[in-house]
Every structure is written in C-alpha cells, then in structure tokens.
Amino acid sequence: MEELRIQSVIKVCQMDELEASDRQIVELAISSTRNSYSPYSHFSVGAAVRLASGVVLPGCNQENAAFPAGLCAERSAIFAAGAQYPDQPVVALAIAARGTDGQLTEEPVSPCGTCRQVMIETETRFGRPIRILLYGRKSIYVVEGIKQLMPLSFTEF
C-alpha cells in the first residue's frame, strides 16, 4: 500500500506585518463581527472580501431558528460580491470571530466545510486562488488559496 502525504503552507504573522490592503479587509472583518445576528450560538463571525477591482465588501453570519437556514459570514460576503460584481474575481477574504464571551478569538477561526466548498467554486470559476486571512488576537494565518486548507477538494472535473 502506498502512502500519500499532503502538506499545507500557512504563514503566521501579526497585523503590522500585513500589506495595507490585507489589513484593510482584516479590520473590516473584525468590525463586521458586530453586525452578526447570532442569538443561538452567540458566536459572531465577520468576513470581508476584496475583489480584483479593489472593491471591498463585508459579510457576517446570520442565524435562524430554522437551522440551517442561516448563512455564514464568508458566504454572505462572497455571495454579495457575486450578486453585485459578477465579473469581478474575489482575490482575498478575511475572517474574524467573537466567541461566546463577546471577545475576539485568541486563535484564528477556520471556515466551515460548506464555506470552503464555496471558496473552491469561486476559485474554479475565476481560475485564480483566493488569499485567505484568518484573524486571531494571537496571530493571523495567511493562506494562499483554499486548496491549502482543503487539498482533496470536490470539483466538477
């Protein structure tokens, strides 16, 4: 039997090490946590996307008593971009969260499987990777493309 080893590359940095354009979307993701509607989980997630044109859009999670009718922050931002700028590739996505204590999480929060699949579809659609910035008070993870987080991804082909 053969063994397949898969490795991911994730950079770890601090806010002051990011380029201004990346800091901008991380800060917007952080502020978007305040717009979250999360009365059930009390876990507020904010996101922000930057498009190839430079346009930046926020997103936040929206829960619903009829679970799973809500929507994650990442998908709300990506879908807003697709609805408003359908021909503009998403080039970067930042994610931040507040825990049930209302404080920003110490460790970076990773996107759920459904959001990862949407990112794969978005990368496939535009033929380019999305720079993903996962914010935590302790550090920020910088990931060059969703395949670093989900290497055995499902695509049409």
NORHU-V37282 format. One record per residue. PSI is psi as a letter, one per 40 degrees, with the letter a starting at -180 (none if undefined). Layout:
psi=PSI
psi=PSI
This chain:
psi=h
psi=i
psi=h
psi=h
psi=h
psi=h
psi=i
psi=i
psi=h
psi=h
psi=i
psi=h
psi=i
psi=i
psi=d
psi=e
psi=e
psi=i
psi=i
psi=d
psi=d
psi=d
psi=d
psi=d
psi=d
psi=d
psi=d
psi=d
psi=d
psi=d
psi=d
psi=e
psi=d
psi=e
psi=e
psi=i
psi=g
psi=g
psi=e
psi=d
psi=d
psi=f
psi=h
psi=h
psi=h
psi=i
psi=i
psi=h
psi=i
psi=h
psi=i
psi=d
psi=e
psi=e
psi=h
psi=h
psi=i
psi=i
psi=i
psi=i
psi=i
psi=h
psi=i
psi=i
psi=d
psi=g
psi=h
psi=f
psi=e
psi=a
psi=h
psi=i
psi=d
psi=d
psi=d
psi=d
psi=d
psi=d
psi=d
psi=d
psi=d
psi=d
psi=d
psi=d
psi=g
psi=d
psi=e
psi=h
psi=i
psi=h
psi=d
psi=i
psi=h
psi=i
psi=h
psi=i
psi=i
psi=h
psi=a
psi=e
psi=e
psi=e
psi=i
psi=i
psi=i
psi=d
psi=i
psi=i
psi=h
psi=i
psi=i
psi=i
psi=d
psi=d
psi=d
psi=d
psi=d
psi=d
psi=d
psi=d
psi=d
psi=d
psi=d
psi=d
psi=d
psi=e
psi=f
psi=i
psi=i
psi=h
psi=h
psi=h
psi=h
psi=h
psi=h
psi=i
psi=d
psi=d
psi=i
psi=h
psi=h
psi=h
psi=h
psi=g
psi=i
psi=d
psi=e
psi=d
psi=d
psi=g
psi=d
psi=g
psi=i
psi=h
psi=i
psi=d
psi=none
